[in-house]
Amino acid sequence: MCQTDLGDISASGPGLSSGNVNHQNQFKVVNATEIAVDITGPSRAEIFIDALPPSSDETGFHIEYKVTAAGEYLITINDKGKAIPGSPFKTIIQDGEGRKKAGDHTRVKVVGPGMVTGVVGKPARFYVDCQHAGGGGKLNMRLVGPAKAQLREVESGYGFEYIPAAPGKHLIYITFNDQPIPDSPFAVNIKEDPERQEPYGYPRKVVLDGDGLHGGAVGKPVWFNVLMAEAGAGELKVNVTGPDHGAIRDGVVGITNDPRSCSARVTFEPLRSGHYKVDVKFANENVPRSPFVVFVN
């Protein structure tokens, strides 16, 4: 039971603090004359407002509402356009048997320094608390940033960490039962390691172009360019796999570097028709479009 009194107006009733899905949850407002009620939360609320019966010793309104999803709701009550004392009220709606709804994404919480900031090359950890979300939920997360970084579980179902590979803004997307949890995606500012001596490489800023990306002919060199002007420092590695052993002349993939333009030309001569898989890595990571397949006829 939740009751608030200030001056002449008061609101009371069990529906102001808790309730159940698909039930008529109730409360009353006394000594008010022109009320408006708004309820926001995981589902739309059906709201019914009636004047208190003449047999009552009080004047005011009886309110019932029904929602279809469990979770946390806010009940805002205004009288003559102004919030009554205690408004908005926070209420927790449970399922029809009085249990929290299984997999309620609105009740998942995340804490830890790894959700705010981090340092390149050093583990950033955070914790996900699902204990109030009910059972049966599926947790998924994805990290997007200037360079690839792998999220991994370090404490079963609770602790997670990642090691950022580049400075800059990173976004962590977390869903529970395919629904984004509150505040997702989380923006994390990754800073450079002041003790690091080597420059950074940015594989995602490498660009590939050239005819060889689209196809080739048997016995003729296939070529494409690798543009690295904005990619920073890193070693370029290219591997081509043909349809069978000996499909590339001498088994050689040529790489000709041009330091002035920070680019390289890659060539190979196919000896068989078929599909050739091309892997291009910079600073030990695949660049955009890699791996790709070239058809030779």
The 8 nearest C-alpha neighbors of each residue, nearest first, counted from 0:
[[1, 13, 12, 2, 16, 11, 15, 14],
 [0, 2, 11, 12, 16, 15, 13, 3],
 [3, 1, 11, 10, 0, 4, 12, 9],
 [2, 4, 9, 10, 85, 11, 84, 5],
 [5, 3, 9, 8, 6, 2, 84, 10],
 [6, 4, 84, 8, 7, 9, 3, 83],
 [5, 7, 8, 4, 9, 84, 30, 83],
 [6, 8, 30, 5, 9, 4, 31, 29],
 [9, 7, 30, 29, 6, 31, 5, 4],
 [10, 8, 4, 3, 29, 28, 5, 11],
 [11, 9, 28, 3, 27, 2, 29, 4],
 [12, 10, 2, 1, 27, 26, 3, 28],
 [11, 13, 26, 14, 0, 1, 15, 27],
 [12, 14, 0, 15, 16, 17, 26, 1],
 [15, 13, 25, 24, 17, 26, 16, 12],
 [14, 16, 13, 90, 12, 1, 17, 88],
 [15, 17, 90, 14, 13, 1, 89, 91],
 [18, 16, 91, 90, 14, 92, 13, 15],
 [17, 19, 92, 14, 24, 93, 91, 20],
 [18, 20, 93, 92, 94, 95, 22, 21],
 [19, 21, 94, 67, 95, 22, 66, 68],
 [22, 20, 67, 65, 66, 19, 23, 95],
 [23, 21, 20, 65, 19, 24, 66, 18],
 [22, 24, 65, 64, 63, 25, 21, 19],
 [25, 23, 14, 64, 63, 18, 22, 65],
 [26, 24, 63, 14, 62, 12, 23, 13],
 [25, 27, 12, 14, 62, 11, 13, 61],
 [28, 26, 61, 11, 60, 62, 10, 12],
 [27, 29, 10, 60, 59, 9, 31, 11],
 [30, 28, 59, 31, 9, 58, 8, 60],
 [29, 31, 8, 59, 58, 7, 32, 28],
 [32, 30, 59, 29, 8, 33, 78, 28],
 [31, 33, 34, 59, 30, 78, 79, 60],
 [34, 32, 78, 79, 31, 35, 77, 80],
 [35, 33, 78, 77, 32, 79, 36, 31],
 [34, 36, 77, 76, 78, 37, 33, 80],
 [37, 35, 76, 75, 77, 34, 38, 74],
 [36, 38, 75, 74, 76, 39, 35, 73],
 [37, 39, 74, 73, 44, 75, 72, 36],
 [40, 38, 73, 72, 37, 74, 43, 41],
 [39, 41, 72, 42, 71, 73, 38, 43],
 [40, 42, 68, 70, 69, 43, 39, 72],
 [43, 41, 68, 40, 67, 66, 44, 39],
 [44, 42, 66, 45, 39, 40, 41, 67],
 [45, 43, 66, 65, 46, 38, 64, 42],
 [44, 46, 65, 64, 66, 43, 47, 63],
 [47, 45, 64, 63, 44, 48, 65, 62],
 [46, 48, 63, 62, 64, 49, 45, 61],
 [49, 47, 62, 61, 60, 63, 46, 50],
 [50, 48, 61, 60, 51, 62, 47, 52],
 [51, 49, 60, 59, 61, 52, 48, 58],
 [50, 52, 60, 59, 61, 58, 49, 53],
 [53, 51, 54, 55, 50, 58, 49, 57],
 [54, 52, 55, 51, 56, 58, 57, 50],
 [55, 53, 52, 56, 51, 57, 58, 50],
 [56, 54, 57, 53, 52, 51, 58, 59],
 [55, 57, 54, 58, 53, 52, 51, 59],
 [58, 56, 55, 29, 59, 51, 30, 53],
 [59, 57, 30, 29, 51, 56, 60, 55],
 [58, 60, 29, 30, 31, 51, 28, 50],
 [61, 59, 50, 51, 28, 49, 27, 29],
 [60, 62, 27, 49, 51, 48, 50, 26],
 [63, 61, 48, 26, 27, 47, 25, 60],
 [62, 64, 25, 47, 24, 23, 46, 48],
 [65, 63, 46, 45, 24, 23, 47, 44],
 [64, 66, 23, 45, 44, 21, 22, 24],
 [67, 65, 44, 20, 21, 68, 42, 43],
 [66, 68, 20, 21, 42, 65, 69, 43],
 [69, 67, 42, 66, 20, 41, 70, 94],
 [68, 70, 92, 93, 100, 94, 20, 99],
 [69, 71, 92, 91, 41, 72, 68, 93],
 [70, 72, 91, 90, 40, 92, 89, 73],
 [73, 71, 40, 90, 39, 89, 91, 74],
 [74, 72, 89, 39, 88, 38, 87, 75],
 [73, 75, 38, 88, 87, 37, 89, 76],
 [74, 76, 87, 37, 86, 36, 38, 73],
 [77, 75, 36, 35, 82, 86, 83, 74],
 [78, 76, 82, 81, 35, 80, 34, 83],
 [77, 79, 34, 33, 81, 80, 31, 83],
 [78, 80, 33, 81, 34, 77, 32, 35],
 [79, 81, 78, 77, 82, 35, 34, 33],
 [82, 80, 77, 78, 79, 83, 76, 34],
 [83, 81, 77, 76, 86, 78, 84, 80],
 [82, 84, 77, 86, 76, 78, 85, 81],
 [85, 83, 86, 5, 82, 3, 4, 9],
 [86, 84, 87, 3, 83, 88, 82, 4],
 [87, 85, 88, 75, 84, 83, 76, 82],
 [86, 88, 75, 74, 73, 85, 89, 76],
 [89, 87, 74, 86, 73, 15, 85, 90],
 [88, 90, 73, 72, 16, 74, 87, 15],
 [89, 91, 16, 17, 72, 15, 71, 73],
 [92, 90, 17, 71, 70, 16, 72, 18],
 [93, 91, 18, 69, 19, 70, 17, 71],
 [94, 92, 19, 99, 69, 97, 98, 20],
 [93, 95, 20, 98, 97, 19, 100, 96],
 [94, 96, 20, 19, 97, 93, 21, 98],
 [97, 95, 94, 98, 93, 19, 99, 20],
 [96, 98, 93, 94, 95, 19, 99, 18],
 [99, 97, 94, 93, 96, 100, 95, 133],
 [100, 98, 93, 133, 94, 101, 69, 97],
 [99, 101, 69, 94, 133, 103, 93, 98],
 [102, 100, 133, 134, 135, 103, 99, 136],
 [101, 103, 136, 133, 132, 135, 104, 134],
 [102, 104, 132, 105, 101, 106, 100, 133],
 [105, 103, 175, 180, 106, 107, 102, 178],
 [106, 104, 103, 180, 107, 181, 70, 132],
 [105, 107, 132, 104, 103, 131, 108, 129],
 [108, 106, 129, 104, 105, 128, 132, 180],
 [109, 107, 128, 127, 106, 129, 110, 181],
 [108, 110, 127, 126, 128, 107, 111, 125],
 [111, 109, 126, 125, 127, 108, 114, 112],
 [110, 112, 125, 113, 126, 114, 124, 109],
 [111, 113, 114, 115, 116, 125, 124, 123],
 [114, 112, 123, 124, 125, 115, 111, 116],
 [113, 115, 112, 187, 111, 116, 125, 185],
 [116, 114, 187, 112, 113, 188, 186, 117],
 [117, 115, 188, 187, 189, 113, 112, 114],
 [116, 118, 189, 123, 113, 190, 188, 119],
 [119, 117, 190, 189, 121, 192, 191, 120],
 [118, 120, 163, 164, 191, 121, 192, 165],
 [121, 119, 162, 163, 164, 118, 122, 192],
 [120, 122, 162, 119, 118, 123, 163, 117],
 [123, 121, 162, 161, 160, 124, 120, 163],
 [124, 122, 113, 160, 161, 117, 162, 121],
 [125, 123, 160, 113, 159, 122, 111, 112],
 [126, 124, 111, 113, 159, 110, 158, 112],
 [125, 127, 158, 110, 157, 109, 111, 159],
 [126, 128, 109, 157, 108, 129, 158, 110],
 [127, 129, 108, 130, 107, 109, 126, 157],
 [130, 128, 107, 132, 131, 127, 108, 106],
 [129, 131, 132, 128, 133, 107, 134, 106],
 [130, 132, 129, 133, 106, 107, 128, 99],
 [133, 131, 103, 106, 129, 102, 130, 107],
 [134, 132, 101, 102, 99, 131, 100, 103],
 [135, 133, 101, 136, 102, 132, 130, 100],
 [134, 136, 101, 102, 137, 133, 176, 132],
 [135, 137, 102, 176, 134, 175, 101, 138],
 [138, 136, 176, 175, 139, 135, 102, 177],
 [137, 139, 175, 174, 136, 176, 140, 173],
 [140, 138, 174, 173, 175, 137, 141, 177],
 [141, 139, 173, 172, 174, 138, 171, 142],
 [140, 142, 172, 171, 173, 143, 139, 150],
 [143, 141, 171, 170, 172, 144, 140, 169],
 [144, 142, 170, 169, 171, 141, 145, 147],
 [143, 145, 169, 146, 168, 170, 142, 147],
 [146, 144, 165, 167, 147, 203, 201, 169],
 [147, 145, 144, 165, 164, 201, 148, 203],
 [146, 148, 144, 164, 149, 145, 143, 163],
 [149, 147, 163, 162, 164, 161, 146, 150],
 [148, 150, 161, 151, 147, 162, 142, 163],
 [151, 149, 161, 160, 148, 159, 142, 152],
 [152, 150, 159, 160, 149, 161, 153, 158],
 [151, 153, 159, 154, 158, 155, 160, 150],
 [154, 152, 159, 158, 151, 155, 160, 157],
 [155, 153, 158, 157, 152, 156, 159, 126],
 [154, 156, 157, 153, 152, 158, 159, 151],
 [157, 155, 154, 158, 152, 127, 159, 153],
 [156, 158, 127, 154, 155, 126, 128, 159],
 [159, 157, 154, 126, 153, 125, 152, 127],
 [160, 158, 152, 153, 125, 151, 124, 126],
 [161, 159, 124, 123, 151, 150, 122, 125],
 [160, 162, 150, 123, 122, 149, 163, 151],
 [161, 163, 122, 121, 120, 148, 123, 164],
 [164, 162, 119, 148, 120, 165, 161, 121],
 [163, 165, 119, 120, 146, 148, 162, 147],
 [164, 166, 119, 146, 163, 145, 167, 199],
 [167, 165, 189, 190, 191, 119, 164, 168],
 [168, 166, 189, 188, 169, 190, 165, 145],
 [167, 169, 188, 187, 189, 144, 186, 170],
 [168, 170, 144, 187, 143, 186, 188, 167],
 [171, 169, 186, 143, 185, 142, 184, 187],
 [170, 172, 142, 185, 184, 141, 173, 143],
 [171, 173, 184, 141, 140, 183, 142, 170],
 [174, 172, 140, 139, 179, 183, 180, 171],
 [175, 173, 179, 178, 139, 177, 180, 138],
 [174, 176, 138, 104, 177, 178, 137, 136],
 [175, 177, 137, 136, 178, 102, 174, 138],
 [176, 178, 175, 174, 179, 137, 139, 138],
 [177, 179, 174, 175, 176, 104, 180, 173],
 [180, 178, 174, 183, 173, 175, 181, 177],
 [179, 181, 104, 174, 183, 105, 173, 107],
 [180, 182, 183, 105, 179, 107, 104, 108],
 [183, 181, 184, 185, 180, 179, 173, 172],
 [184, 182, 185, 172, 181, 180, 179, 173],
 [183, 185, 172, 171, 170, 182, 186, 173],
 [184, 186, 171, 183, 170, 182, 187, 114],
 [187, 185, 170, 169, 184, 171, 168, 188],
 [188, 186, 115, 169, 116, 114, 168, 170],
 [187, 189, 116, 168, 167, 169, 190, 115],
 [190, 188, 117, 166, 167, 118, 116, 168],
 [191, 189, 118, 166, 117, 119, 188, 192],
 [192, 190, 119, 166, 118, 193, 189, 165],
 [191, 193, 194, 195, 119, 118, 190, 120],
 [192, 194, 195, 191, 196, 190, 118, 119],
 [195, 193, 192, 196, 191, 197, 119, 118],
 [196, 194, 192, 193, 197, 191, 198, 119],
 [195, 197, 194, 198, 193, 192, 199, 191],
 [196, 198, 195, 199, 232, 194, 200, 233],
 [199, 197, 232, 196, 200, 231, 195, 233],
 [200, 198, 232, 231, 197, 201, 165, 233],
 [199, 201, 231, 232, 233, 230, 282, 202],
 [200, 202, 230, 203, 204, 231, 146, 199],
 [203, 201, 286, 281, 204, 205, 230, 200],
 [202, 204, 201, 205, 286, 287, 146, 145],
 [203, 205, 230, 202, 201, 229, 206, 227],
 [204, 206, 227, 202, 203, 230, 226, 286],
 [207, 205, 226, 225, 204, 208, 227, 287],
 [208, 206, 225, 224, 226, 205, 223, 209],
 [209, 207, 224, 223, 206, 225, 212, 210],
 [208, 210, 223, 211, 224, 212, 222, 207],
 [211, 209, 212, 213, 223, 222, 214, 208],
 [210, 212, 222, 223, 221, 213, 214, 209],
 [213, 211, 210, 209, 214, 293, 223, 208],
 [212, 214, 211, 210, 293, 215, 294, 209],
 [215, 213, 294, 293, 211, 295, 212, 210],
 [216, 214, 295, 221, 211, 294, 296, 217],
 [215, 217, 295, 296, 219, 218, 214, 269],
 [218, 216, 270, 269, 219, 296, 271, 272],
 [217, 219, 270, 269, 268, 216, 220, 271],
 [218, 220, 217, 216, 268, 221, 269, 215],
 [221, 219, 268, 267, 266, 222, 218, 269],
 [222, 220, 211, 267, 266, 215, 268, 219],
 [221, 223, 266, 211, 265, 220, 210, 209],
 [222, 224, 209, 211, 265, 208, 264, 210],
 [225, 223, 264, 208, 207, 263, 209, 265],
 [224, 226, 207, 263, 262, 206, 264, 227],
 [227, 225, 262, 206, 205, 228, 207, 224],
 [226, 228, 230, 205, 261, 262, 229, 225],
 [227, 229, 261, 230, 226, 260, 262, 231],
 [230, 228, 227, 231, 204, 205, 201, 226],
 [231, 229, 201, 227, 204, 205, 200, 228],
 [232, 230, 200, 229, 201, 199, 233, 228],
 [231, 233, 200, 199, 198, 230, 234, 282],
 [232, 234, 282, 200, 281, 235, 231, 199],
 [233, 235, 282, 281, 236, 232, 283, 280],
 [236, 234, 281, 280, 233, 237, 282, 279],
 [235, 237, 280, 279, 281, 234, 238, 283],
 [238, 236, 279, 278, 280, 239, 235, 277],
 [237, 239, 278, 277, 240, 279, 236, 252],
 [240, 238, 277, 276, 278, 241, 275, 237],
 [239, 241, 276, 275, 277, 238, 242, 243],
 [242, 240, 275, 243, 246, 239, 276, 274],
 [241, 243, 274, 273, 275, 246, 240, 244],
 [244, 242, 241, 246, 245, 240, 271, 247],
 [245, 243, 246, 241, 242, 247, 240, 250],
 [244, 246, 247, 243, 250, 248, 249, 270],
 [245, 247, 270, 271, 241, 244, 243, 269],
 [248, 246, 269, 250, 245, 270, 268, 249],
 [249, 247, 250, 268, 270, 269, 251, 246],
 [248, 250, 251, 247, 245, 268, 246, 252],
 [251, 249, 247, 248, 245, 252, 246, 267],
 [250, 252, 249, 253, 248, 267, 247, 268],
 [253, 251, 267, 266, 254, 250, 265, 239],
 [252, 254, 266, 265, 251, 267, 255, 264],
 [255, 253, 265, 264, 256, 263, 252, 266],
 [256, 254, 264, 263, 253, 265, 257, 266],
 [257, 255, 263, 262, 258, 254, 264, 261],
 [256, 258, 262, 259, 263, 260, 261, 255],
 [259, 257, 261, 260, 256, 262, 263, 228],
 [260, 258, 257, 261, 262, 256, 228, 263],
 [259, 261, 262, 258, 257, 228, 226, 227],
 [262, 260, 258, 228, 227, 259, 257, 226],
 [263, 261, 226, 257, 260, 227, 225, 256],
 [262, 264, 256, 225, 255, 257, 224, 254],
 [265, 263, 224, 255, 254, 223, 225, 256],
 [264, 266, 254, 222, 253, 223, 224, 263],
 [267, 265, 222, 253, 221, 252, 220, 264],
 [266, 268, 252, 221, 220, 253, 269, 251],
 [267, 269, 220, 248, 247, 219, 221, 218],
 [268, 270, 247, 217, 271, 246, 218, 248],
 [271, 269, 246, 217, 218, 247, 248, 268],
 [272, 270, 246, 269, 217, 273, 242, 295],
 [273, 271, 296, 295, 217, 270, 274, 269],
 [274, 272, 295, 294, 242, 271, 296, 275],
 [273, 275, 294, 293, 242, 295, 292, 241],
 [276, 274, 241, 293, 292, 240, 294, 242],
 [275, 277, 292, 240, 239, 291, 293, 241],
 [276, 278, 239, 291, 290, 238, 292, 275],
 [279, 277, 290, 238, 289, 237, 239, 280],
 [280, 278, 237, 289, 285, 236, 286, 277],
 [281, 279, 285, 284, 236, 283, 286, 235],
 [280, 282, 235, 283, 202, 284, 234, 233],
 [281, 283, 233, 234, 284, 200, 202, 280],
 [284, 282, 281, 280, 285, 234, 236, 233],
 [285, 283, 280, 281, 282, 202, 286, 147],
 [286, 284, 280, 289, 279, 281, 287, 202],
 [285, 287, 202, 289, 203, 280, 205, 279],
 [286, 288, 289, 203, 285, 205, 206, 202],
 [289, 287, 290, 291, 286, 207, 285, 279],
 [290, 288, 291, 287, 278, 286, 285, 279],
 [289, 291, 278, 277, 288, 279, 276, 292],
 [290, 292, 289, 277, 276, 288, 293, 278],
 [291, 293, 276, 275, 277, 274, 294, 290],
 [294, 292, 214, 275, 274, 213, 212, 295],
 [293, 295, 274, 214, 273, 275, 215, 292],
 [294, 296, 215, 272, 216, 273, 214, 274],
 [295, 272, 216, 217, 273, 294, 215, 271]]
